């Protein structure tokens, strides 16, 4: 695995979890007070986010950061 | 938990894992090609590192990123 694969796997897992909550990208991004365009890039695996951002996304999904990474298989 | 607590818990877990490998901060930082001063700040919980950096540290410790976060209890 390289860094890009990590981002892509995590983005995919975030999308899956968000879809499972039956909320749109826009609604979810708003709920965690994140710019919609930035959040969209996270789901596409195009952002090397920080721990603080990972934590914010995980919180919004109702998961611990470690659980979210485990869901992503990383 | 807030963002600072996350950083501190993770830094503490990283230090524990590195000490368990019986390598110095300097040796470990060199082994993952990271500036020693930056790595020292990570262990002290003073850096909001990116996913790529988390992955590099976890690799050096022989862990998956999710395992490292779980060790940190976050």
Backbone of each chain as nested JSON, in Angstrom:
{
  "chains": [
    {"id": "A", "residues": [
      {"number": 1, "name": "UNK", "atoms": {"N": [0.847, -1.211, 0.0], "CA": [0.0, 0.0, 0.0], "C": [0.873, 1.248, 0.0]}},
      {"number": 2, "name": "UNK", "atoms": {"N": [0.475, 2.247, -0.744], "CA": [1.156, 3.539, -0.653], "C": [0.174, 4.572, -0.098]}},
      {"number": 3, "name": "UNK", "atoms": {"N": [0.631, 5.809, -0.037], "CA": [-0.195, 6.85, 0.592], "C": [-1.489, 7.103, -0.166]}},
      {"number": 4, "name": "UNK", "atoms": {"N": [-1.415, 7.04, -1.483], "CA": [-2.614, 7.283, -2.287], "C": [-3.623, 6.16, -2.066]}},
      {"number": 5, "name": "UNK", "atoms": {"N": [-3.142, 4.921, -2.011], "CA": [-4.045, 3.792, -1.76], "C": [-4.716, 3.945, -0.403]}},
      {"number": 6, "name": "UNK", "atoms": {"N": [-3.959, 4.413, 0.582], "CA": [-4.535, 4.647, 1.914], "C": [-5.672, 5.656, 1.835]}},
      {"number": 7, "name": "UNK", "atoms": {"N": [-5.427, 6.767, 1.16], "CA": [-6.459, 7.808, 1.03], "C": [-7.687, 7.26, 0.311]}},
      {"number": 8, "name": "UNK", "atoms": {"N": [-7.449, 6.478, -0.731], "CA": [-8.573, 5.958, -1.521], "C": [-9.397, 4.956, -0.722]}},
      {"number": 9, "name": "UNK", "atoms": {"N": [-8.716, 4.075, 0.001], "CA": [-9.447, 3.093, 0.815], "C": [-10.26, 3.79, 1.902]}},
      {"number": 10, "name": "UNK", "atoms": {"N": [-9.645, 4.788, 2.517], "CA": [-10.348, 5.498, 3.578], "C": [-11.523, 6.289, 3.012]}},
      {"number": 11, "name": "UNK", "atoms": {"N": [-11.314, 6.946, 1.888], "CA": [-12.406, 7.69, 1.257], "C": [-13.568, 6.783, 0.913]}},
      {"number": 12, "name": "UNK", "atoms": {"N": [-13.252, 5.605, 0.416], "CA": [-14.289, 4.637, 0.055], "C": [-15.075, 4.209, 1.3]}},
      {"number": 13, "name": "UNK", "atoms": {"N": [-14.372, 3.949, 2.375], "CA": [-15.034, 3.525, 3.617], "C": [-15.901, 4.653, 4.182]}},
      {"number": 14, "name": "UNK", "atoms": {"N": [-15.402, 5.873, 4.097], "CA": [-16.181, 7.019, 4.586], "C": [-17.469, 7.143, 3.783]}},
      {"number": 15, "name": "UNK", "atoms": {"N": [-17.349, 7.007, 2.456], "CA": [-18.538, 7.085, 1.618], "C": [-19.534, 5.985, 2.009]}},
      {"number": 16, "name": "UNK", "atoms": {"N": [-19.052, 4.768, 2.185], "CA": [-19.941, 3.659, 2.547], "C": [-20.681, 3.931, 3.849]}},
      {"number": 17, "name": "UNK", "atoms": {"N": [-19.938, 4.432, 4.835], "CA": [-20.554, 4.707, 6.134], "C": [-21.576, 5.837, 6.025]}},
      {"number": 18, "name": "UNK", "atoms": {"N": [-21.236, 6.863, 5.25], "CA": [-22.142, 8.007, 5.091], "C": [-23.407, 7.567, 4.354]}},
      {"number": 19, "name": "UNK", "atoms": {"N": [-23.266, 6.747, 3.32], "CA": [-24.424, 6.248, 2.581], "C": [-25.304, 5.387, 3.494]}},
      {"number": 20, "name": "UNK", "atoms": {"N": [-24.647, 4.612, 4.363], "CA": [-25.4, 3.755, 5.29], "C": [-26.259, 4.593, 6.242]}},
      {"number": 21, "name": "UNK", "atoms": {"N": [-25.818, 5.832, 6.488], "CA": [-26.601, 6.74, 7.34], "C": [-27.719, 7.428, 6.551]}},
      {"number": 22, "name": "UNK", "atoms": {"N": [-27.725, 7.174, 5.238], "CA": [-28.763, 7.74, 4.353], "C": [-28.779, 9.259, 4.381]}},
      {"number": 23, "name": "UNK", "atoms": {"N": [-27.581, 9.845, 4.375], "CA": [-27.493, 11.301, 4.233], "C": [-26.647, 11.623, 3.001]}},
      {"number": 24, "name": "UNK", "atoms": {"N": [-26.978, 12.746, 2.39], "CA": [-26.231, 13.179, 1.205], "C": [-24.857, 13.699, 1.62]}},
      {"number": 25, "name": "UNK", "atoms": {"N": [-23.951, 13.771, 0.647], "CA": [-22.636, 14.378, 0.9], "C": [-22.802, 15.782, 1.474]}},
      {"number": 26, "name": "UNK", "atoms": {"N": [-23.71, 16.534, 0.869], "CA": [-23.896, 17.931, 1.269], "C": [-24.389, 18.036, 2.715]}},
      {"number": 27, "name": "UNK", "atoms": {"N": [-25.385, 17.225, 3.033], "CA": [-25.937, 17.249, 4.394], "C": [-24.881, 16.832, 5.41]}},
      {"number": 28, "name": "UNK", "atoms": {"N": [-24.129, 15.789, 5.054], "CA": [-23.111, 15.317, 5.99], "C": [-22.017, 16.36, 6.186]}},
      {"number": 29, "name": "UNK", "atoms": {"N": [-21.539, 16.931, 5.082], "CA": [-20.49, 17.957, 5.183], "C": [-20.965, 19.118, 6.05]}},
      {"number": 30, "name": "UNK", "atoms": {"N": [-22.204, 19.543, 5.83], "CA": [-22.743, 20.642, 6.64], "C": [-22.791, 20.26, 8.112]}},
      {"number": 31, "name": "UNK", "atoms": {"N": [-23.149, 19.006, 8.383], "CA": [-23.333, 18.574, 9.776], "C": [-22.024, 18.577, 10.559]}},
      {"number": 32, "name": "UNK", "atoms": {"N": [-20.912, 18.408, 9.853], "CA": [-19.613, 18.447, 10.537], "C": [-18.887, 19.763, 10.232]}},
      {"number": 33, "name": "UNK", "atoms": {"N": [-19.615, 20.708, 9.724], "CA": [-19.094, 22.05, 9.421], "C": [-17.814, 21.986, 8.579]}},
      {"number": 34, "name": "UNK", "atoms": {"N": [-17.939, 21.271, 7.461], "CA": [-16.811, 21.154, 6.544], "C": [-17.263, 21.652, 5.169]}},
      {"number": 35, "name": "UNK", "atoms": {"N": [-16.356, 22.298, 4.459], "CA": [-16.698, 22.728, 3.098], "C": [-17.082, 21.51, 2.259]}},
      {"number": 36, "name": "UNK", "atoms": {"N": [-18.187, 21.651, 1.537], "CA": [-18.703, 20.519, 0.768], "C": [-17.692, 20.023, -0.264]}},
      {"number": 37, "name": "UNK", "atoms": {"N": [-16.995, 20.944, -0.908], "CA": [-16.032, 20.549, -1.94], "C": [-14.863, 19.77, -1.32]}},
      {"number": 38, "name": "UNK", "atoms": {"N": [-14.462, 20.191, -0.141], "CA": [-13.366, 19.488, 0.539], "C": [-13.824, 18.082, 0.933]}},
      {"number": 39, "name": "UNK", "atoms": {"N": [-15.018, 17.993, 1.493], "CA": [-15.527, 16.681, 1.898], "C": [-15.648, 15.739, 0.702]}},
      {"number": 40, "name": "UNK", "atoms": {"N": [-16.112, 16.284, -0.4], "CA": [-16.243, 15.467, -1.613], "C": [-14.894, 14.883, -2.028]}},
      {"number": 41, "name": "UNK", "atoms": {"N": [-13.855, 15.694, -1.904], "CA": [-12.506, 15.21, -2.254], "C": [-12.021, 14.141, -1.282]}},
      {"number": 42, "name": "UNK", "atoms": {"N": [-12.41, 14.253, -0.033], "CA": [-12.058, 13.209, 0.94], "C": [-12.661, 11.879, 0.5]}},
      {"number": 43, "name": "UNK", "atoms": {"N": [-13.934, 11.886, 0.154], "CA": [-14.585, 10.629, -0.265], "C": [-13.949, 10.064, -1.536]}},
      {"number": 44, "name": "UNK", "atoms": {"N": [-13.425, 10.945, -2.376], "CA": [-12.764, 10.472, -3.603], "C": [-11.311, 10.073, -3.349]}},
      {"number": 45, "name": "UNK", "atoms": {"N": [-10.876, 10.167, -2.115], "CA": [-9.5, 9.762, -1.804], "C": [-8.464, 10.742, -2.286]}},
      {"number": 46, "name": "UNK", "atoms": {"N": [-8.873, 11.998, -2.449], "CA": [-7.973, 13.006, -3.018], "C": [-7.397, 13.955, -1.979]}},
      {"number": 47, "name": "UNK", "atoms": {"N": [-7.62, 13.662, -0.702], "CA": [-7.083, 14.535, 0.33], "C": [-6.328, 13.741, 1.39]}},
      {"number": 48, "name": "UNK", "atoms": {"N": [-5.136, 14.259, 1.686], "CA": [-4.289, 13.708, 2.74], "C": [-4.651, 14.44, 4.022]}},
      {"number": 49, "name": "UNK", "atoms": {"N": [-5.786, 14.05, 4.604], "CA": [-6.319, 14.834, 5.721], "C": [-5.486, 14.674, 6.993]}},
      {"number": 50, "name": "UNK", "atoms": {"N": [-5.676, 15.605, 7.894], "CA": [-4.988, 15.544, 9.19], "C": [-5.798, 14.691, 10.161]}},
      {"number": 51, "name": "UNK", "atoms": {"N": [-5.15, 14.383, 11.28], "CA": [-5.819, 13.644, 12.356], "C": [-7.078, 14.363, 12.831]}},
      {"number": 52, "name": "UNK", "atoms": {"N": [-6.987, 15.682, 12.943], "CA": [-8.133, 16.447, 13.438], "C": [-9.32, 16.307, 12.478]}},
      {"number": 53, "name": "UNK", "atoms": {"N": [-9.025, 16.314, 11.192], "CA": [-10.091, 16.163, 10.194], "C": [-10.638, 14.742, 10.208]}},
      {"number": 54, "name": "UNK", "atoms": {"N": [-9.752, 13.774, 10.316], "CA": [-10.191, 12.377, 10.421], "C": [-11.119, 12.209, 11.619]}},
      {"number": 55, "name": "UNK", "atoms": {"N": [-10.752, 12.81, 12.72], "CA": [-11.539, 12.705, 13.935], "C": [-12.92, 13.342, 13.742]}},
      {"number": 56, "name": "UNK", "atoms": {"N": [-12.95, 14.487, 13.049], "CA": [-14.219, 15.181, 12.817], "C": [-15.142, 14.336, 11.939]}},
      {"number": 57, "name": "UNK", "atoms": {"N": [-14.577, 13.739, 10.893], "CA": [-15.372, 12.882, 10.006], "C": [-15.867, 11.656, 10.776]}},
      {"number": 58, "name": "UNK", "atoms": {"N": [-14.971, 11.037, 11.528], "CA": [-15.35, 9.832, 12.283], "C": [-16.47, 10.144, 13.27]}},
      {"number": 59, "name": "UNK", "atoms": {"N": [-16.329, 11.259, 13.962], "CA": [-17.381, 11.675, 14.905], "C": [-18.726, 11.808, 14.209]}},
      {"number": 60, "name": "UNK", "atoms": {"N": [-18.706, 12.442, 13.046], "CA": [-19.95, 12.623, 12.296], "C": [-20.585, 11.302, 11.915]}},
      {"number": 61, "name": "UNK", "atoms": {"N": [-19.742, 10.301, 11.709], "CA": [-20.229, 8.965, 11.327], "C": [-20.551, 8.105, 12.549]}},
      {"number": 62, "name": "UNK", "atoms": {"N": [-20.257, 8.628, 13.729], "CA": [-20.538, 7.871, 14.947], "C": [-19.542, 6.758, 15.209]}},
      {"number": 63, "name": "UNK", "atoms": {"N": [-18.319, 6.945, 14.719], "CA": [-17.271, 5.923, 14.883], "C": [-16.041, 6.524, 15.547]}},
      {"number": 64, "name": "UNK", "atoms": {"N": [-15.242, 5.673, 16.177], "CA": [-13.914, 6.08, 16.607], "C": [-13.024, 6.132, 15.357]}},
      {"number": 65, "name": "UNK", "atoms": {"N": [-12.007, 7.006, 15.355], "CA": [-11.084, 7.013, 14.222], "C": [-10.509, 5.617, 13.916]}},
      {"number": 66, "name": "UNK", "atoms": {"N": [-10.155, 4.878, 14.965], "CA": [-9.586, 3.532, 14.733], "C": [-10.6, 2.62, 14.049]}},
      {"number": 67, "name": "UNK", "atoms": {"N": [-11.874, 2.754, 14.406], "CA": [-12.91, 1.914, 13.783], "C": [-13.061, 2.268, 12.306]}},
      {"number": 68, "name": "UNK", "atoms": {"N": [-12.993, 3.555, 12.023], "CA": [-13.136, 3.984, 10.626], "C": [-11.965, 3.452, 9.783]}},
      {"number": 69, "name": "UNK", "atoms": {"N": [-10.767, 3.514, 10.329], "CA": [-9.614, 2.983, 9.588], "C": [-9.724, 1.474, 9.431]}},
      {"number": 70, "name": "UNK", "atoms": {"N": [-10.228, 0.817, 10.458], "CA": [-10.377, -0.636, 10.345], "C": [-11.416, -0.992, 9.279]}},
      {"number": 71, "name": "UNK", "atoms": {"N": [-12.492, -0.221, 9.225], "CA": [-13.493, -0.434, 8.176], "C": [-12.85, -0.293, 6.791]}},
      {"number": 72, "name": "UNK", "atoms": {"N": [-11.884, 0.619, 6.712], "CA": [-11.188, 0.861, 5.436], "C": [-10.136, -0.211, 5.151]}},
      {"number": 73, "name": "UNK", "atoms": {"N": [-9.857, -1.024, 6.151], "CA": [-8.841, -2.077, 5.963], "C": [-7.429, -1.552, 5.953]}},
      {"number": 74, "name": "UNK", "atoms": {"N": [-7.226, -0.435, 6.649], "CA": [-5.875, 0.156, 6.695], "C": [-5.416, 0.318, 8.149]}}
    ]},
    {"id": "B", "residues": [
      {"number": 1, "name": "UNK", "atoms": {"N": [-13.55, 13.832, 24.143], "CA": [-12.203, 13.979, 23.558], "C": [-12.199, 15.128, 22.566]}},
      {"number": 2, "name": "UNK", "atoms": {"N": [-11.138, 15.927, 22.615], "CA": [-10.976, 16.95, 21.588], "C": [-9.735, 16.611, 20.748]}},
      {"number": 3, "name": "UNK", "atoms": {"N": [-9.429, 17.521, 19.831], "CA": [-8.333, 17.232, 18.901], "C": [-6.99, 17.102, 19.604]}},
      {"number": 4, "name": "UNK", "atoms": {"N": [-6.777, 17.95, 20.622], "CA": [-5.502, 17.905, 21.341], "C": [-5.379, 16.582, 22.098]}},
      {"number": 5, "name": "UNK", "atoms": {"N": [-6.476, 16.149, 22.721], "CA": [-6.451, 14.874, 23.441], "C": [-6.133, 13.731, 22.48]}},
      {"number": 6, "name": "UNK", "atoms": {"N": [-6.688, 13.792, 21.288], "CA": [-6.411, 12.767, 20.274], "C": [-4.923, 12.717, 19.966]}},
      {"number": 7, "name": "UNK", "atoms": {"N": [-4.337, 13.884, 19.718], "CA": [-2.908, 13.95, 19.413], "C": [-2.075, 13.406, 20.567]}},
      {"number": 8, "name": "UNK", "atoms": {"N": [-2.472, 13.773, 21.79], "CA": [-1.69, 13.35, 22.955], "C": [-1.782, 11.841, 23.171]}},
      {"number": 9, "name": "UNK", "atoms": {"N": [-2.977, 11.295, 23.028], "CA": [-3.14, 9.846, 23.19], "C": [-2.352, 9.09, 22.131]}},
      {"number": 10, "name": "UNK", "atoms": {"N": [-2.414, 9.59, 20.91], "CA": [-1.701, 8.92, 19.836], "C": [-0.193, 9.037, 20.032]}},
      {"number": 11, "name": "UNK", "atoms": {"N": [0.268, 10.212, 20.42], "CA": [1.693, 10.395, 20.663], "C": [2.192, 9.463, 21.758]}},
      {"number": 12, "name": "UNK", "atoms": {"N": [1.381, 9.311, 22.783], "CA": [1.759, 8.428, 23.897], "C": [1.854, 6.975, 23.409]}},
      {"number": 13, "name": "UNK", "atoms": {"N": [0.887, 6.557, 22.607], "CA": [0.903, 5.179, 22.087], "C": [2.095, 4.953, 21.163]}},
      {"number": 14, "name": "UNK", "atoms": {"N": [2.415, 5.96, 20.372], "CA": [3.561, 5.84, 19.462], "C": [4.843, 5.674, 20.276]}},
      {"number": 15, "name": "UNK", "atoms": {"N": [4.971, 6.492, 21.324], "CA": [6.153, 6.392, 22.174], "C": [6.244, 4.987, 22.805]}},
      {"number": 16, "name": "UNK", "atoms": {"N": [5.127, 4.499, 23.32], "CA": [5.126, 3.167, 23.939], "C": [5.584, 2.089, 22.956]}},
      {"number": 17, "name": "UNK", "atoms": {"N": [5.037, 2.155, 21.745], "CA": [5.39, 1.151, 20.737], "C": [6.863, 1.268, 20.342]}},
      {"number": 18, "name": "UNK", "atoms": {"N": [7.351, 2.492, 20.221], "CA": [8.751, 2.695, 19.831], "C": [9.683, 2.2, 20.936]}},
      {"number": 19, "name": "UNK", "atoms": {"N": [9.339, 2.49, 22.188], "CA": [10.149, 2.027, 23.313], "C": [10.15, 0.499, 23.368]}},
      {"number": 20, "name": "UNK", "atoms": {"N": [9.002, -0.103, 23.055], "CA": [8.91, -1.57, 23.061], "C": [9.847, -2.182, 22.027]}},
      {"number": 21, "name": "UNK", "atoms": {"N": [10.144, -1.422, 20.977], "CA": [11.081, -1.902, 19.948], "C": [12.533, -1.657, 20.364]}},
      {"number": 22, "name": "UNK", "atoms": {"N": [12.698, -0.984, 21.509], "CA": [14.031, -0.699, 22.04], "C": [14.897, 0.092, 21.081]}},
      {"number": 23, "name": "UNK", "atoms": {"N": [14.281, 1.082, 20.453], "CA": [15.057, 2.013, 19.624], "C": [14.843, 3.43, 20.161]}},
      {"number": 24, "name": "UNK", "atoms": {"N": [15.876, 4.248, 19.996], "CA": [15.791, 5.638, 20.443], "C": [14.902, 6.435, 19.498]}},
      {"number": 25, "name": "UNK", "atoms": {"N": [14.442, 7.588, 19.975], "CA": [13.692, 8.498, 19.103], "C": [14.487, 8.813, 17.834]}},
      {"number": 26, "name": "UNK", "atoms": {"N": [15.754, 9.086, 18.026], "CA": [16.584, 9.499, 16.895], "C": [16.703, 8.385, 15.862]}},
      {"number": 27, "name": "UNK", "atoms": {"N": [16.975, 7.169, 16.355], "CA": [17.126, 6.028, 15.451], "C": [15.823, 5.754, 14.709]}},
      {"number": 28, "name": "UNK", "atoms": {"N": [14.721, 5.842, 15.451], "CA": [13.429, 5.574, 14.812], "C": [13.108, 6.633, 13.763]}},
      {"number": 29, "name": "UNK", "atoms": {"N": [13.289, 7.909, 14.134], "CA": [13.004, 8.99, 13.183], "C": [13.841, 8.805, 11.913]}},
      {"number": 30, "name": "UNK", "atoms": {"N": [15.113, 8.481, 12.092], "CA": [15.974, 8.271, 10.931], "C": [15.464, 7.111, 10.079]}},
      {"number": 31, "name": "UNK", "atoms": {"N": [15.0, 6.055, 10.746], "CA": [14.591, 4.844, 10.015], "C": [13.371, 5.101, 9.134]}},
      {"number": 32, "name": "UNK", "atoms": {"N": [12.548, 6.085, 9.514], "CA": [11.378, 6.406, 8.684], "C": [11.606, 7.716, 7.92]}},
      {"number": 33, "name": "UNK", "atoms": {"N": [12.855, 8.138, 7.878], "CA": [13.252, 9.342, 7.15], "C": [12.388, 10.547, 7.52]}},
      {"number": 34, "name": "UNK", "atoms": {"N": [12.351, 10.792, 8.839], "CA": [11.591, 11.944, 9.339], "C": [12.533, 12.813, 10.16]}},
      {"number": 35, "name": "UNK", "atoms": {"N": [12.35, 14.124, 10.101], "CA": [13.165, 15.008, 10.924], "C": [12.968, 14.643, 12.395]}},
      {"number": 36, "name": "UNK", "atoms": {"N": [14.091, 14.557, 13.111], "CA": [14.036, 14.142, 14.513], "C": [13.184, 15.086, 15.357]}},
      {"number": 37, "name": "UNK", "atoms": {"N": [13.291, 16.363, 15.102], "CA": [12.535, 17.334, 15.905], "C": [11.033, 17.177, 15.652]}},
      {"number": 38, "name": "UNK", "atoms": {"N": [10.687, 16.896, 14.409], "CA": [9.261, 16.706, 14.09], "C": [8.744, 15.444, 14.773]}},
      {"number": 39, "name": "UNK", "atoms": {"N": [9.529, 14.377, 14.677], "CA": [9.096, 13.119, 15.296], "C": [8.934, 13.287, 16.809]}},
      {"number": 40, "name": "UNK", "atoms": {"N": [9.851, 14.011, 17.424], "CA": [9.777, 14.255, 18.866], "C": [8.461, 14.957, 19.223]}},
      {"number": 41, "name": "UNK", "atoms": {"N": [8.053, 15.897, 18.388], "CA": [6.797, 16.613, 18.633], "C": [5.589, 15.699, 18.453]}},
      {"number": 42, "name": "UNK", "atoms": {"N": [5.682, 14.766, 17.544], "CA": [4.59, 13.789, 17.385], "C": [4.419, 13.005, 18.683]}},
      {"number": 43, "name": "UNK", "atoms": {"N": [5.518, 12.505, 19.235], "CA": [5.416, 11.723, 20.48], "C": [4.877, 12.563, 21.631]}},
      {"number": 44, "name": "UNK", "atoms": {"N": [5.161, 13.856, 21.606], "CA": [4.651, 14.731, 22.667], "C": [3.216, 15.178, 22.389]}},
      {"number": 45, "name": "UNK", "atoms": {"N": [2.636, 14.712, 21.299], "CA": [1.246, 15.07, 21.001], "C": [1.074, 16.494, 20.523]}},
      {"number": 46, "name": "UNK", "atoms": {"N": [2.155, 17.036, 19.951], "CA": [2.121, 18.446, 19.553], "C": [1.963, 18.635, 18.052]}},
      {"number": 47, "name": "UNK", "atoms": {"N": [1.699, 17.545, 17.337], "CA": [1.535, 17.688, 15.895], "C": [0.241, 17.027, 15.409]}},
      {"number": 48, "name": "UNK", "atoms": {"N": [-0.48, 17.781, 14.6], "CA": [-1.703, 17.305, 13.967], "C": [-1.294, 16.695, 12.631]}},
      {"number": 49, "name": "UNK", "atoms": {"N": [-0.735, 15.487, 12.693], "CA": [-0.126, 14.911, 11.492], "C": [-1.165, 14.488, 10.446]}},
      {"number": 50, "name": "UNK", "atoms": {"N": [-0.699, 14.337, 9.235], "CA": [-1.575, 13.885, 8.151], "C": [-1.633, 12.362, 8.129]}},
      {"number": 51, "name": "UNK", "atoms": {"N": [-2.586, 11.86, 7.351], "CA": [-2.708, 10.415, 7.155], "C": [-1.408, 9.81, 6.637]}},
      {"number": 52, "name": "UNK", "atoms": {"N": [-0.766, 10.503, 5.712], "CA": [0.466, 9.968, 5.131], "C": [1.552, 9.821, 6.196]}},
      {"number": 53, "name": "UNK", "atoms": {"N": [1.61, 10.795, 7.097], "CA": [2.598, 10.736, 8.176], "C": [2.239, 9.642, 9.175]}},
      {"number": 54, "name": "UNK", "atoms": {"N": [0.958, 9.554, 9.503], "CA": [0.495, 8.48, 10.392], "C": [0.873, 7.12, 9.816]}},
      {"number": 55, "name": "UNK", "atoms": {"N": [0.677, 6.967, 8.531], "CA": [0.973, 5.707, 7.86], "C": [2.469, 5.392, 7.915]}},
      {"number": 56, "name": "UNK", "atoms": {"N": [3.292, 6.431, 7.749], "CA": [4.747, 6.243, 7.775], "C": [5.203, 5.825, 9.17]}},
      {"number": 57, "name": "UNK", "atoms": {"N": [4.655, 6.456, 10.188], "CA": [5.005, 6.097, 11.565], "C": [4.54, 4.673, 11.867]}},
      {"number": 58, "name": "UNK", "atoms": {"N": [3.289, 4.368, 11.487], "CA": [2.745, 3.031, 11.757], "C": [3.589, 1.961, 11.073]}},
      {"number": 59, "name": "UNK", "atoms": {"N": [3.955, 2.222, 9.838], "CA": [4.807, 1.263, 9.11], "C": [6.101, 1.005, 9.849]}},
      {"number": 60, "name": "UNK", "atoms": {"N": [6.715, 2.079, 10.332], "CA": [7.974, 1.945, 11.064], "C": [7.819, 1.113, 12.323]}},
      {"number": 61, "name": "UNK", "atoms": {"N": [6.631, 1.167, 12.894], "CA": [6.349, 0.408, 14.124], "C": [5.848, -1.0, 13.826]}},
      {"number": 62, "name": "UNK", "atoms": {"N": [5.653, -1.288, 12.55], "CA": [5.176, -2.624, 12.176], "C": [3.698, -2.82, 12.442]}},
      {"number": 63, "name": "UNK", "atoms": {"N": [2.934, -1.728, 12.414], "CA": [1.497, -1.797, 12.681], "C": [0.701, -1.191, 11.527]}},
      {"number": 64, "name": "UNK", "atoms": {"N": [-0.556, -1.606, 11.418], "CA": [-1.481, -0.902, 10.538], "C": [-1.877, 0.407, 11.232]}},
      {"number": 65, "name": "UNK", "atoms": {"N": [-2.196, 1.45, 10.462], "CA": [-2.674, 2.687, 11.094], "C": [-3.845, 2.439, 12.05]}},
      {"number": 66, "name": "UNK", "atoms": {"N": [-4.771, 1.577, 11.667], "CA": [-5.927, 1.309, 12.54], "C": [-5.489, 0.666, 13.855]}},
      {"number": 67, "name": "UNK", "atoms": {"N": [-4.485, -0.201, 13.792], "CA": [-3.983, -0.849, 15.003], "C": [-3.338, 0.178, 15.93]}},
      {"number": 68, "name": "UNK", "atoms": {"N": [-2.592, 1.094, 15.33], "CA": [-1.922, 2.117, 16.13], "C": [-2.964, 3.006, 16.824]}},
      {"number": 69, "name": "UNK", "atoms": {"N": [-4.003, 3.385, 16.109], "CA": [-5.056, 4.207, 16.728], "C": [-5.786, 3.419, 17.814]}},
      {"number": 70, "name": "UNK", "atoms": {"N": [-5.984, 2.136, 17.575], "CA": [-6.668, 1.332, 18.588], "C": [-5.815, 1.232, 19.852]}},
      {"number": 71, "name": "UNK", "atoms": {"N": [-4.501, 1.065, 19.658], "CA": [-3.588, 1.057, 20.812], "C": [-3.706, 2.361, 21.609]}},
      {"number": 72, "name": "UNK", "atoms": {"N": [-3.942, 3.446, 20.87], "CA": [-4.064, 4.759, 21.515], "C": [-5.435, 4.959, 22.148]}},
      {"number": 73, "name": "UNK", "atoms": {"N": [-6.35, 4.046, 21.855], "CA": [-7.693, 4.164, 22.415], "C": [-8.523, 5.265, 21.778]}},
      {"number": 74, "name": "UNK", "atoms": {"N": [-8.222, 5.545, 20.528], "CA": [-8.979, 6.6, 19.813], "C": [-9.592, 6.057, 18.519]}}
    ]}
  ]
}
